[in-house]
Amino acid sequence: MTDRIAAAALAAILLGATPGWAQTVDPTTPAPGNPATTPAGTPERKPGTPAPHRPNTSDQVFAVAAAQAGLAEVVFGKLAEAQGGSDAVHDFGRQMVRDHGKANDRLAELAKAAGIVLPDELDTEHQAIHDRLEGLKGDDFDHAYIATQIADHQVTAQLLEYEIGAGQDEGLKGFAAETLPVVFEHLRMAQGLATEMSAQATAPPVPKAK
C-alpha cells in the first residue's frame, strides 16, 4: 500500500470520517424493544449505552479496509508464486495466500453477522499496484513485491491496533487481536527478505573456478 493509501485509510479512521461505502451507525442508539417483548427480569439498557454486538463506525471502516488489504495480499501472493525470482519469494507469496485467505474467510463471516458489506474486488489503488507488479519478473519483481509487502503490513498492523482500541463489535475486535501477531510475523519475514536481497545485490561476485 502506498504512503498515500496509508494516510487516507488512517485519516478516515482516526478522524471518524465515514466513506460513502460505510453505513452510518449511531452506537449510542438503544436497540428496538418495548415492555411487551422484553423478558421479565431483564434490566433495560439506559439510553446512551452502546448496543451489544453492534458495529460502530470504526468497526465498519476497519472491516472494509482490512478486506481490501486482505484481498490484495492473496492476489499479490499468487503473482509472487508465479513470477518471483527466488524460492524464498515464492514461498512467502504462498504463505500470504494461505494465511490471508484464511483470515479473509473469517472476516467475511464476522462482517456478514454485523451487517457490513465487504468489497469483492481490488480497489483502484491496489489494482494499479497489481498491474505494475504483473509487468515485472525475477529480481525486479522480488524487490517491488517485498517493498509493497512491508508497507502493506505496516498499515494493516495499524488498522488492527486501532480496531482493538476503538472498535465496538466483539467479533471484529477479537479478530483484530488474533490477527495482529500474524501480521507482525509477516512484516518481520518481509523485512528479512528485503535485507537478504539487499545484501545479495551489494555482495562482490564470486570468482569462477578455473
PyMOL CGO cylinders between C-alpha atoms (Angstrom):
from pymol import cmd
from pymol.cgo import CYLINDER

trace = [
    CYLINDER, 0.00, 0.00, 0.00, 1.41, 3.37, -0.93, 0.3, 1, 1, 1, 1, 1, 1,
    CYLINDER, 1.41, 3.37, -0.93, 2.01, 6.15, 1.60, 0.3, 1, 1, 1, 1, 1, 1,
    CYLINDER, 2.01, 6.15, 1.60, -0.98, 7.99, 0.14, 0.3, 1, 1, 1, 1, 1, 1,
    CYLINDER, -0.98, 7.99, 0.14, -3.25, 4.99, 0.68, 0.3, 1, 1, 1, 1, 1, 1,
    CYLINDER, -3.25, 4.99, 0.68, -1.93, 4.55, 4.21, 0.3, 1, 1, 1, 1, 1, 1,
    CYLINDER, -1.93, 4.55, 4.21, -2.51, 8.19, 5.07, 0.3, 1, 1, 1, 1, 1, 1,
    CYLINDER, -2.51, 8.19, 5.07, -6.00, 8.16, 3.60, 0.3, 1, 1, 1, 1, 1, 1,
    CYLINDER, -6.00, 8.16, 3.60, -7.01, 4.96, 5.37, 0.3, 1, 1, 1, 1, 1, 1,
    CYLINDER, -7.01, 4.96, 5.37, -5.73, 6.02, 8.75, 0.3, 1, 1, 1, 1, 1, 1,
    CYLINDER, -5.73, 6.02, 8.75, -7.07, 9.55, 8.41, 0.3, 1, 1, 1, 1, 1, 1,
    CYLINDER, -7.07, 9.55, 8.41, -10.53, 8.17, 7.66, 0.3, 1, 1, 1, 1, 1, 1,
    CYLINDER, -10.53, 8.17, 7.66, -10.41, 6.11, 10.83, 0.3, 1, 1, 1, 1, 1, 1,
    CYLINDER, -10.41, 6.11, 10.83, -8.67, 8.50, 13.19, 0.3, 1, 1, 1, 1, 1, 1,
    CYLINDER, -8.67, 8.50, 13.19, -10.79, 11.47, 12.17, 0.3, 1, 1, 1, 1, 1, 1,
    CYLINDER, -10.79, 11.47, 12.17, -14.00, 9.46, 12.27, 0.3, 1, 1, 1, 1, 1, 1,
    CYLINDER, -14.00, 9.46, 12.27, -14.75, 10.03, 8.59, 0.3, 1, 1, 1, 1, 1, 1,
    CYLINDER, -14.75, 10.03, 8.59, -17.39, 7.78, 7.08, 0.3, 1, 1, 1, 1, 1, 1,
    CYLINDER, -17.39, 7.78, 7.08, -16.71, 6.94, 3.41, 0.3, 1, 1, 1, 1, 1, 1,
    CYLINDER, -16.71, 6.94, 3.41, -19.63, 6.51, 1.06, 0.3, 1, 1, 1, 1, 1, 1,
    CYLINDER, -19.63, 6.51, 1.06, -19.46, 2.73, 1.30, 0.3, 1, 1, 1, 1, 1, 1,
    CYLINDER, -19.46, 2.73, 1.30, -19.88, 2.71, 5.07, 0.3, 1, 1, 1, 1, 1, 1,
    CYLINDER, -19.88, 2.71, 5.07, -23.34, 2.84, 6.57, 0.3, 1, 1, 1, 1, 1, 1,
    CYLINDER, -23.34, 2.84, 6.57, -23.81, 5.41, 9.29, 0.3, 1, 1, 1, 1, 1, 1,
    CYLINDER, -23.81, 5.41, 9.29, -24.48, 3.77, 12.64, 0.3, 1, 1, 1, 1, 1, 1,
    CYLINDER, -24.48, 3.77, 12.64, -25.11, 5.55, 15.90, 0.3, 1, 1, 1, 1, 1, 1,
    CYLINDER, -25.11, 5.55, 15.90, -23.57, 3.27, 18.54, 0.3, 1, 1, 1, 1, 1, 1,
    CYLINDER, -23.57, 3.27, 18.54, -25.44, 5.04, 21.33, 0.3, 1, 1, 1, 1, 1, 1,
    CYLINDER, -25.44, 5.04, 21.33, -28.92, 4.36, 19.94, 0.3, 1, 1, 1, 1, 1, 1,
    CYLINDER, -28.92, 4.36, 19.94, -30.75, 1.72, 22.03, 0.3, 1, 1, 1, 1, 1, 1,
    CYLINDER, -30.75, 1.72, 22.03, -31.90, -1.39, 20.24, 0.3, 1, 1, 1, 1, 1, 1,
    CYLINDER, -31.90, -1.39, 20.24, -35.61, -1.54, 19.39, 0.3, 1, 1, 1, 1, 1, 1,
    CYLINDER, -35.61, -1.54, 19.39, -37.80, -3.04, 22.09, 0.3, 1, 1, 1, 1, 1, 1,
    CYLINDER, -37.80, -3.04, 22.09, -40.77, -2.46, 24.32, 0.3, 1, 1, 1, 1, 1, 1,
    CYLINDER, -40.77, -2.46, 24.32, -42.02, -3.80, 27.67, 0.3, 1, 1, 1, 1, 1, 1,
    CYLINDER, -42.02, -3.80, 27.67, -44.27, -6.32, 25.92, 0.3, 1, 1, 1, 1, 1, 1,
    CYLINDER, -44.27, -6.32, 25.92, -41.30, -8.04, 24.23, 0.3, 1, 1, 1, 1, 1, 1,
    CYLINDER, -41.30, -8.04, 24.23, -38.70, -7.65, 26.98, 0.3, 1, 1, 1, 1, 1, 1,
    CYLINDER, -38.70, -7.65, 26.98, -38.29, -10.84, 29.07, 0.3, 1, 1, 1, 1, 1, 1,
    CYLINDER, -38.29, -10.84, 29.07, -39.32, -10.48, 32.69, 0.3, 1, 1, 1, 1, 1, 1,
    CYLINDER, -39.32, -10.48, 32.69, -36.41, -9.67, 34.96, 0.3, 1, 1, 1, 1, 1, 1,
    CYLINDER, -36.41, -9.67, 34.96, -34.22, -8.35, 32.11, 0.3, 1, 1, 1, 1, 1, 1,
    CYLINDER, -34.22, -8.35, 32.11, -32.82, -4.94, 33.03, 0.3, 1, 1, 1, 1, 1, 1,
    CYLINDER, -32.82, -4.94, 33.03, -33.46, -2.28, 30.43, 0.3, 1, 1, 1, 1, 1, 1,
    CYLINDER, -33.46, -2.28, 30.43, -30.40, -0.67, 28.89, 0.3, 1, 1, 1, 1, 1, 1,
    CYLINDER, -30.40, -0.67, 28.89, -30.11, 3.03, 29.61, 0.3, 1, 1, 1, 1, 1, 1,
    CYLINDER, -30.11, 3.03, 29.61, -30.11, 5.47, 26.68, 0.3, 1, 1, 1, 1, 1, 1,
    CYLINDER, -30.11, 5.47, 26.68, -26.55, 6.23, 25.56, 0.3, 1, 1, 1, 1, 1, 1,
    CYLINDER, -26.55, 6.23, 25.56, -25.25, 2.73, 26.32, 0.3, 1, 1, 1, 1, 1, 1,
    CYLINDER, -25.25, 2.73, 26.32, -23.78, 1.00, 23.23, 0.3, 1, 1, 1, 1, 1, 1,
    CYLINDER, -23.78, 1.00, 23.23, -25.84, -1.91, 21.96, 0.3, 1, 1, 1, 1, 1, 1,
    CYLINDER, -25.84, -1.91, 21.96, -24.02, -5.24, 22.40, 0.3, 1, 1, 1, 1, 1, 1,
    CYLINDER, -24.02, -5.24, 22.40, -22.58, -6.84, 19.22, 0.3, 1, 1, 1, 1, 1, 1,
    CYLINDER, -22.58, -6.84, 19.22, -23.46, -3.78, 17.20, 0.3, 1, 1, 1, 1, 1, 1,
    CYLINDER, -23.46, -3.78, 17.20, -20.73, -2.32, 14.97, 0.3, 1, 1, 1, 1, 1, 1,
    CYLINDER, -20.73, -2.32, 14.97, -19.80, 1.32, 15.25, 0.3, 1, 1, 1, 1, 1, 1,
    CYLINDER, -19.80, 1.32, 15.25, -18.29, 3.47, 12.51, 0.3, 1, 1, 1, 1, 1, 1,
    CYLINDER, -18.29, 3.47, 12.51, -14.75, 2.37, 13.39, 0.3, 1, 1, 1, 1, 1, 1,
    CYLINDER, -14.75, 2.37, 13.39, -15.78, -1.29, 13.00, 0.3, 1, 1, 1, 1, 1, 1,
    CYLINDER, -15.78, -1.29, 13.00, -17.20, -0.59, 9.56, 0.3, 1, 1, 1, 1, 1, 1,
    CYLINDER, -17.20, -0.59, 9.56, -14.21, 1.40, 8.34, 0.3, 1, 1, 1, 1, 1, 1,
    CYLINDER, -14.21, 1.40, 8.34, -11.86, -1.26, 9.70, 0.3, 1, 1, 1, 1, 1, 1,
    CYLINDER, -11.86, -1.26, 9.70, -13.74, -4.18, 8.15, 0.3, 1, 1, 1, 1, 1, 1,
    CYLINDER, -13.74, -4.18, 8.15, -13.78, -2.66, 4.67, 0.3, 1, 1, 1, 1, 1, 1,
    CYLINDER, -13.78, -2.66, 4.67, -10.15, -1.51, 4.80, 0.3, 1, 1, 1, 1, 1, 1,
    CYLINDER, -10.15, -1.51, 4.80, -8.99, -4.88, 6.16, 0.3, 1, 1, 1, 1, 1, 1,
    CYLINDER, -8.99, -4.88, 6.16, -10.96, -6.72, 3.49, 0.3, 1, 1, 1, 1, 1, 1,
    CYLINDER, -10.96, -6.72, 3.49, -9.39, -4.63, 0.74, 0.3, 1, 1, 1, 1, 1, 1,
    CYLINDER, -9.39, -4.63, 0.74, -5.91, -5.26, 2.14, 0.3, 1, 1, 1, 1, 1, 1,
    CYLINDER, -5.91, -5.26, 2.14, -6.54, -8.97, 2.65, 0.3, 1, 1, 1, 1, 1, 1,
    CYLINDER, -6.54, -8.97, 2.65, -7.88, -9.44, -0.86, 0.3, 1, 1, 1, 1, 1, 1,
    CYLINDER, -7.88, -9.44, -0.86, -4.82, -7.68, -2.27, 0.3, 1, 1, 1, 1, 1, 1,
    CYLINDER, -4.82, -7.68, -2.27, -2.49, -9.90, -0.25, 0.3, 1, 1, 1, 1, 1, 1,
    CYLINDER, -2.49, -9.90, -0.25, -3.99, -13.04, -1.80, 0.3, 1, 1, 1, 1, 1, 1,
    CYLINDER, -3.99, -13.04, -1.80, -3.86, -11.64, -5.35, 0.3, 1, 1, 1, 1, 1, 1,
    CYLINDER, -3.86, -11.64, -5.35, -0.30, -10.34, -4.94, 0.3, 1, 1, 1, 1, 1, 1,
    CYLINDER, -0.30, -10.34, -4.94, 0.75, -13.59, -3.29, 0.3, 1, 1, 1, 1, 1, 1,
    CYLINDER, 0.75, -13.59, -3.29, -0.40, -15.57, -6.31, 0.3, 1, 1, 1, 1, 1, 1,
    CYLINDER, -0.40, -15.57, -6.31, 1.67, -13.28, -8.52, 0.3, 1, 1, 1, 1, 1, 1,
    CYLINDER, 1.67, -13.28, -8.52, 4.69, -13.96, -6.31, 0.3, 1, 1, 1, 1, 1, 1,
    CYLINDER, 4.69, -13.96, -6.31, 4.18, -17.70, -6.69, 0.3, 1, 1, 1, 1, 1, 1,
    CYLINDER, 4.18, -17.70, -6.69, 4.12, -17.32, -10.47, 0.3, 1, 1, 1, 1, 1, 1,
    CYLINDER, 4.12, -17.32, -10.47, 6.61, -14.52, -11.15, 0.3, 1, 1, 1, 1, 1, 1,
    CYLINDER, 6.61, -14.52, -11.15, 9.01, -14.40, -8.21, 0.3, 1, 1, 1, 1, 1, 1,
    CYLINDER, 9.01, -14.40, -8.21, 12.70, -14.75, -8.96, 0.3, 1, 1, 1, 1, 1, 1,
    CYLINDER, 12.70, -14.75, -8.96, 13.64, -16.74, -5.86, 0.3, 1, 1, 1, 1, 1, 1,
    CYLINDER, 13.64, -16.74, -5.86, 12.31, -19.70, -3.94, 0.3, 1, 1, 1, 1, 1, 1,
    CYLINDER, 12.31, -19.70, -3.94, 12.11, -17.52, -0.84, 0.3, 1, 1, 1, 1, 1, 1,
    CYLINDER, 12.11, -17.52, -0.84, 9.73, -15.10, -2.55, 0.3, 1, 1, 1, 1, 1, 1,
    CYLINDER, 9.73, -15.10, -2.55, 7.70, -17.98, -3.99, 0.3, 1, 1, 1, 1, 1, 1,
    CYLINDER, 7.70, -17.98, -3.99, 7.34, -19.45, -0.51, 0.3, 1, 1, 1, 1, 1, 1,
    CYLINDER, 7.34, -19.45, -0.51, 6.47, -16.09, 1.04, 0.3, 1, 1, 1, 1, 1, 1,
    CYLINDER, 6.47, -16.09, 1.04, 3.79, -15.48, -1.58, 0.3, 1, 1, 1, 1, 1, 1,
    CYLINDER, 3.79, -15.48, -1.58, 2.36, -18.93, -0.98, 0.3, 1, 1, 1, 1, 1, 1,
    CYLINDER, 2.36, -18.93, -0.98, 2.15, -18.25, 2.75, 0.3, 1, 1, 1, 1, 1, 1,
    CYLINDER, 2.15, -18.25, 2.75, 0.41, -14.92, 2.12, 0.3, 1, 1, 1, 1, 1, 1,
    CYLINDER, 0.41, -14.92, 2.12, -2.22, -16.69, 0.02, 0.3, 1, 1, 1, 1, 1, 1,
    CYLINDER, -2.22, -16.69, 0.02, -2.77, -19.29, 2.73, 0.3, 1, 1, 1, 1, 1, 1,
    CYLINDER, -2.77, -19.29, 2.73, -2.74, -17.03, 5.80, 0.3, 1, 1, 1, 1, 1, 1,
    CYLINDER, -2.74, -17.03, 5.80, -4.65, -14.09, 4.36, 0.3, 1, 1, 1, 1, 1, 1,
    CYLINDER, -4.65, -14.09, 4.36, -7.10, -16.36, 2.57, 0.3, 1, 1, 1, 1, 1, 1,
    CYLINDER, -7.10, -16.36, 2.57, -8.00, -17.92, 5.90, 0.3, 1, 1, 1, 1, 1, 1,
    CYLINDER, -8.00, -17.92, 5.90, -8.24, -14.51, 7.58, 0.3, 1, 1, 1, 1, 1, 1,
    CYLINDER, -8.24, -14.51, 7.58, -10.39, -13.17, 4.73, 0.3, 1, 1, 1, 1, 1, 1,
    CYLINDER, -10.39, -13.17, 4.73, -12.86, -16.02, 5.17, 0.3, 1, 1, 1, 1, 1, 1,
    CYLINDER, -12.86, -16.02, 5.17, -13.13, -15.34, 8.90, 0.3, 1, 1, 1, 1, 1, 1,
    CYLINDER, -13.13, -15.34, 8.90, -13.53, -11.60, 8.37, 0.3, 1, 1, 1, 1, 1, 1,
    CYLINDER, -13.53, -11.60, 8.37, -16.28, -12.24, 5.82, 0.3, 1, 1, 1, 1, 1, 1,
    CYLINDER, -16.28, -12.24, 5.82, -18.20, -14.32, 8.36, 0.3, 1, 1, 1, 1, 1, 1,
    CYLINDER, -18.20, -14.32, 8.36, -17.92, -11.65, 11.05, 0.3, 1, 1, 1, 1, 1, 1,
    CYLINDER, -17.92, -11.65, 11.05, -18.82, -8.84, 8.68, 0.3, 1, 1, 1, 1, 1, 1,
    CYLINDER, -18.82, -8.84, 8.68, -21.91, -10.70, 7.49, 0.3, 1, 1, 1, 1, 1, 1,
    CYLINDER, -21.91, -10.70, 7.49, -23.02, -11.21, 11.09, 0.3, 1, 1, 1, 1, 1, 1,
    CYLINDER, -23.02, -11.21, 11.09, -22.51, -7.49, 11.75, 0.3, 1, 1, 1, 1, 1, 1,
    CYLINDER, -22.51, -7.49, 11.75, -24.34, -6.45, 8.58, 0.3, 1, 1, 1, 1, 1, 1,
    CYLINDER, -24.34, -6.45, 8.58, -21.26, -4.95, 6.92, 0.3, 1, 1, 1, 1, 1, 1,
    CYLINDER, -21.26, -4.95, 6.92, -20.87, -5.35, 3.15, 0.3, 1, 1, 1, 1, 1, 1,
    CYLINDER, -20.87, -5.35, 3.15, -17.27, -6.05, 2.13, 0.3, 1, 1, 1, 1, 1, 1,
    CYLINDER, -17.27, -6.05, 2.13, -15.63, -5.40, -1.27, 0.3, 1, 1, 1, 1, 1, 1,
    CYLINDER, -15.63, -5.40, -1.27, -15.10, -8.41, -3.51, 0.3, 1, 1, 1, 1, 1, 1,
    CYLINDER, -15.10, -8.41, -3.51, -12.57, -6.93, -5.94, 0.3, 1, 1, 1, 1, 1, 1,
    CYLINDER, -12.57, -6.93, -5.94, -9.42, -4.83, -5.80, 0.3, 1, 1, 1, 1, 1, 1,
    CYLINDER, -9.42, -4.83, -5.80, -9.85, -1.12, -5.28, 0.3, 1, 1, 1, 1, 1, 1,
    CYLINDER, -9.85, -1.12, -5.28, -8.30, 1.32, -7.77, 0.3, 1, 1, 1, 1, 1, 1,
    CYLINDER, -8.30, 1.32, -7.77, -5.05, 1.80, -5.85, 0.3, 1, 1, 1, 1, 1, 1,
    CYLINDER, -5.05, 1.80, -5.85, -4.40, -1.91, -5.32, 0.3, 1, 1, 1, 1, 1, 1,
    CYLINDER, -4.40, -1.91, -5.32, -5.32, -2.64, -8.93, 0.3, 1, 1, 1, 1, 1, 1,
    CYLINDER, -5.32, -2.64, -8.93, -2.67, -0.16, -10.06, 0.3, 1, 1, 1, 1, 1, 1,
    CYLINDER, -2.67, -0.16, -10.06, -0.08, -1.90, -7.86, 0.3, 1, 1, 1, 1, 1, 1,
    CYLINDER, -0.08, -1.90, -7.86, -1.17, -5.25, -9.25, 0.3, 1, 1, 1, 1, 1, 1,
    CYLINDER, -1.17, -5.25, -9.25, -0.78, -4.05, -12.82, 0.3, 1, 1, 1, 1, 1, 1,
    CYLINDER, -0.78, -4.05, -12.82, 2.72, -2.76, -12.09, 0.3, 1, 1, 1, 1, 1, 1,
    CYLINDER, 2.72, -2.76, -12.09, 3.79, -5.99, -10.41, 0.3, 1, 1, 1, 1, 1, 1,
    CYLINDER, 3.79, -5.99, -10.41, 2.27, -8.06, -13.20, 0.3, 1, 1, 1, 1, 1, 1,
    CYLINDER, 2.27, -8.06, -13.20, 4.70, -6.46, -15.64, 0.3, 1, 1, 1, 1, 1, 1,
    CYLINDER, 4.70, -6.46, -15.64, 7.76, -7.48, -13.62, 0.3, 1, 1, 1, 1, 1, 1,
    CYLINDER, 7.76, -7.48, -13.62, 9.64, -10.75, -13.29, 0.3, 1, 1, 1, 1, 1, 1,
    CYLINDER, 9.64, -10.75, -13.29, 12.61, -12.19, -11.47, 0.3, 1, 1, 1, 1, 1, 1,
    CYLINDER, 12.61, -12.19, -11.47, 14.66, -9.92, -9.23, 0.3, 1, 1, 1, 1, 1, 1,
    CYLINDER, 14.66, -9.92, -9.23, 12.76, -6.82, -10.34, 0.3, 1, 1, 1, 1, 1, 1,
    CYLINDER, 12.76, -6.82, -10.34, 9.51, -8.40, -9.21, 0.3, 1, 1, 1, 1, 1, 1,
    CYLINDER, 9.51, -8.40, -9.21, 11.02, -9.59, -5.93, 0.3, 1, 1, 1, 1, 1, 1,
    CYLINDER, 11.02, -9.59, -5.93, 12.24, -6.14, -4.90, 0.3, 1, 1, 1, 1, 1, 1,
    CYLINDER, 12.24, -6.14, -4.90, 8.99, -4.37, -5.84, 0.3, 1, 1, 1, 1, 1, 1,
    CYLINDER, 8.99, -4.37, -5.84, 6.77, -7.05, -4.27, 0.3, 1, 1, 1, 1, 1, 1,
    CYLINDER, 6.77, -7.05, -4.27, 8.64, -7.20, -0.97, 0.3, 1, 1, 1, 1, 1, 1,
    CYLINDER, 8.64, -7.20, -0.97, 8.72, -3.40, -0.70, 0.3, 1, 1, 1, 1, 1, 1,
    CYLINDER, 8.72, -3.40, -0.70, 4.94, -3.41, -1.17, 0.3, 1, 1, 1, 1, 1, 1,
    CYLINDER, 4.94, -3.41, -1.17, 4.56, -6.14, 1.44, 0.3, 1, 1, 1, 1, 1, 1,
    CYLINDER, 4.56, -6.14, 1.44, 6.48, -4.20, 4.06, 0.3, 1, 1, 1, 1, 1, 1,
    CYLINDER, 6.48, -4.20, 4.06, 4.35, -1.10, 3.51, 0.3, 1, 1, 1, 1, 1, 1,
    CYLINDER, 4.35, -1.10, 3.51, 1.10, -3.09, 3.39, 0.3, 1, 1, 1, 1, 1, 1,
    CYLINDER, 1.10, -3.09, 3.39, 1.74, -4.98, 6.60, 0.3, 1, 1, 1, 1, 1, 1,
    CYLINDER, 1.74, -4.98, 6.60, 2.79, -1.86, 8.46, 0.3, 1, 1, 1, 1, 1, 1,
    CYLINDER, 2.79, -1.86, 8.46, -0.51, -0.21, 7.57, 0.3, 1, 1, 1, 1, 1, 1,
    CYLINDER, -0.51, -0.21, 7.57, -2.52, -3.36, 8.30, 0.3, 1, 1, 1, 1, 1, 1,
    CYLINDER, -2.52, -3.36, 8.30, -0.93, -3.60, 11.75, 0.3, 1, 1, 1, 1, 1, 1,
    CYLINDER, -0.93, -3.60, 11.75, -2.01, -0.02, 12.48, 0.3, 1, 1, 1, 1, 1, 1,
    CYLINDER, -2.01, -0.02, 12.48, -5.55, -0.80, 11.31, 0.3, 1, 1, 1, 1, 1, 1,
    CYLINDER, -5.55, -0.80, 11.31, -5.73, -3.84, 13.56, 0.3, 1, 1, 1, 1, 1, 1,
    CYLINDER, -5.73, -3.84, 13.56, -4.37, -1.92, 16.54, 0.3, 1, 1, 1, 1, 1, 1,
    CYLINDER, -4.37, -1.92, 16.54, -6.93, 0.83, 16.01, 0.3, 1, 1, 1, 1, 1, 1,
    CYLINDER, -6.93, 0.83, 16.01, -9.80, -1.66, 15.82, 0.3, 1, 1, 1, 1, 1, 1,
    CYLINDER, -9.80, -1.66, 15.82, -8.66, -3.27, 19.07, 0.3, 1, 1, 1, 1, 1, 1,
    CYLINDER, -8.66, -3.27, 19.07, -8.80, 0.10, 20.79, 0.3, 1, 1, 1, 1, 1, 1,
    CYLINDER, -8.80, 0.10, 20.79, -11.71, 1.85, 19.05, 0.3, 1, 1, 1, 1, 1, 1,
    CYLINDER, -11.71, 1.85, 19.05, -13.97, -0.90, 17.73, 0.3, 1, 1, 1, 1, 1, 1,
    CYLINDER, -13.97, -0.90, 17.73, -17.18, -1.97, 19.41, 0.3, 1, 1, 1, 1, 1, 1,
    CYLINDER, -17.18, -1.97, 19.41, -18.18, -5.25, 17.75, 0.3, 1, 1, 1, 1, 1, 1,
    CYLINDER, -18.18, -5.25, 17.75, -16.78, -8.05, 19.90, 0.3, 1, 1, 1, 1, 1, 1,
    CYLINDER, -16.78, -8.05, 19.90, -16.23, -10.40, 16.98, 0.3, 1, 1, 1, 1, 1, 1,
    CYLINDER, -16.23, -10.40, 16.98, -14.28, -7.87, 14.92, 0.3, 1, 1, 1, 1, 1, 1,
    CYLINDER, -14.28, -7.87, 14.92, -12.22, -6.77, 17.91, 0.3, 1, 1, 1, 1, 1, 1,
    CYLINDER, -12.22, -6.77, 17.91, -11.37, -10.40, 18.63, 0.3, 1, 1, 1, 1, 1, 1,
    CYLINDER, -11.37, -10.40, 18.63, -10.44, -10.96, 15.00, 0.3, 1, 1, 1, 1, 1, 1,
    CYLINDER, -10.44, -10.96, 15.00, -8.11, -7.95, 15.12, 0.3, 1, 1, 1, 1, 1, 1,
    CYLINDER, -8.11, -7.95, 15.12, -6.43, -9.20, 18.30, 0.3, 1, 1, 1, 1, 1, 1,
    CYLINDER, -6.43, -9.20, 18.30, -5.92, -12.69, 16.86, 0.3, 1, 1, 1, 1, 1, 1,
    CYLINDER, -5.92, -12.69, 16.86, -4.65, -11.43, 13.50, 0.3, 1, 1, 1, 1, 1, 1,
    CYLINDER, -4.65, -11.43, 13.50, -2.21, -8.79, 14.74, 0.3, 1, 1, 1, 1, 1, 1,
    CYLINDER, -2.21, -8.79, 14.74, 0.57, -11.25, 15.78, 0.3, 1, 1, 1, 1, 1, 1,
    CYLINDER, 0.57, -11.25, 15.78, 0.30, -12.96, 12.37, 0.3, 1, 1, 1, 1, 1, 1,
    CYLINDER, 0.30, -12.96, 12.37, 0.65, -9.64, 10.56, 0.3, 1, 1, 1, 1, 1, 1,
    CYLINDER, 0.65, -9.64, 10.56, 3.68, -8.70, 12.68, 0.3, 1, 1, 1, 1, 1, 1,
    CYLINDER, 3.68, -8.70, 12.68, 5.26, -12.05, 11.78, 0.3, 1, 1, 1, 1, 1, 1,
    CYLINDER, 5.26, -12.05, 11.78, 4.59, -11.42, 8.08, 0.3, 1, 1, 1, 1, 1, 1,
    CYLINDER, 4.59, -11.42, 8.08, 6.18, -7.99, 8.44, 0.3, 1, 1, 1, 1, 1, 1,
    CYLINDER, 6.18, -7.99, 8.44, 9.24, -9.49, 10.10, 0.3, 1, 1, 1, 1, 1, 1,
    CYLINDER, 9.24, -9.49, 10.10, 9.55, -12.04, 7.29, 0.3, 1, 1, 1, 1, 1, 1,
    CYLINDER, 9.55, -12.04, 7.29, 9.23, -9.40, 4.57, 0.3, 1, 1, 1, 1, 1, 1,
    CYLINDER, 9.23, -9.40, 4.57, 11.83, -7.17, 6.24, 0.3, 1, 1, 1, 1, 1, 1,
    CYLINDER, 11.83, -7.17, 6.24, 14.16, -10.16, 6.49, 0.3, 1, 1, 1, 1, 1, 1,
    CYLINDER, 14.16, -10.16, 6.49, 13.76, -10.90, 2.79, 0.3, 1, 1, 1, 1, 1, 1,
    CYLINDER, 13.76, -10.90, 2.79, 14.44, -7.25, 1.95, 0.3, 1, 1, 1, 1, 1, 1,
    CYLINDER, 14.44, -7.25, 1.95, 17.66, -7.36, 3.99, 0.3, 1, 1, 1, 1, 1, 1,
    CYLINDER, 17.66, -7.36, 3.99, 18.77, -10.57, 2.28, 0.3, 1, 1, 1, 1, 1, 1,
    CYLINDER, 18.77, -10.57, 2.28, 18.11, -9.19, -1.19, 0.3, 1, 1, 1, 1, 1, 1,
    CYLINDER, 18.11, -9.19, -1.19, 19.95, -6.00, -0.39, 0.3, 1, 1, 1, 1, 1, 1,
    CYLINDER, 19.95, -6.00, -0.39, 22.96, -7.96, 0.85, 0.3, 1, 1, 1, 1, 1, 1,
    CYLINDER, 22.96, -7.96, 0.85, 22.97, -10.12, -2.25, 0.3, 1, 1, 1, 1, 1, 1,
    CYLINDER, 22.97, -10.12, -2.25, 22.78, -7.09, -4.51, 0.3, 1, 1, 1, 1, 1, 1,
    CYLINDER, 22.78, -7.09, -4.51, 25.83, -5.45, -2.91, 0.3, 1, 1, 1, 1, 1, 1,
    CYLINDER, 25.83, -5.45, -2.91, 27.92, -8.61, -2.45, 0.3, 1, 1, 1, 1, 1, 1,
    CYLINDER, 27.92, -8.61, -2.45, 31.01, -8.89, -4.73, 0.3, 1, 1, 1, 1, 1, 1,
    CYLINDER, 31.01, -8.89, -4.73, 30.70, -11.50, -7.47, 0.3, 1, 1, 1, 1, 1, 1,
    CYLINDER, 30.70, -11.50, -7.47, 32.10, -14.92, -6.68, 0.3, 1, 1, 1, 1, 1, 1,
    CYLINDER, 32.10, -14.92, -6.68, 35.14, -15.67, -8.89, 0.3, 1, 1, 1, 1, 1, 1,
    CYLINDER, 35.14, -15.67, -8.89, 34.57, -18.54, -11.27, 0.3, 1, 1, 1, 1, 1, 1,
    CYLINDER, 34.57, -18.54, -11.27, 36.73, -21.60, -10.72, 0.3, 1, 1, 1, 1, 1, 1,
    CYLINDER, 36.73, -21.60, -10.72, 39.40, -22.08, -13.38, 0.3, 1, 1, 1, 1, 1, 1,
]
cmd.load_cgo(trace, "trace")
